[in-house]
Amino acid sequence: MQEVLSKPGYEKLPRAEQEFYELRIEDSGDMRRPGFLVKQPRALWNERDNEFTWEIPEMERWLTLQEARTCYEARRETLRAKGFTESDMDLF
């Protein structure tokens, strides 16, 4: 599960004022510590490099996929409350 969230009308703002959040669930890939990771990196415009740069993601580990999905949805609702209501998932 993965999506990118933005604020409505972001494309009309100067790049320096745009920001995006990605939410995703990944398998931990660690046999010694099985589970699922919920990651939430943020992208901001980097004037020096003239591109969007993703920050190191906030991350949580959950034992079950259901727990990870619950966390994902809670993070999604928090971002929606901050105005990030547009999702690339809405395009499909």
VENJOJO-V338322 format. One line per field, one symbol per residue. ss: DSSP state (~ for helix, > for strand, _ for the rest). phi: phi as a letter, one per 20 degrees, with the letter a starting at -180 (. if undefined). A space follows every 10 residues. Layout:
ss = ???
phi = ???
This chain:
ss = _>>>>>___~ ~~__~~~_>> >>>>>>>___ _____>>>>> _>>>>>____ >>>>___>>> >>__~~~~~~ ~~~~~~~~~~ ~____>>~~~ ~_
phi = .bbddbegmg feefgfdebc cddbdcffmd ffcfqcdddc eddcfdffel afceffffbc dcfdffffff fgffffffff feoedecfff fd
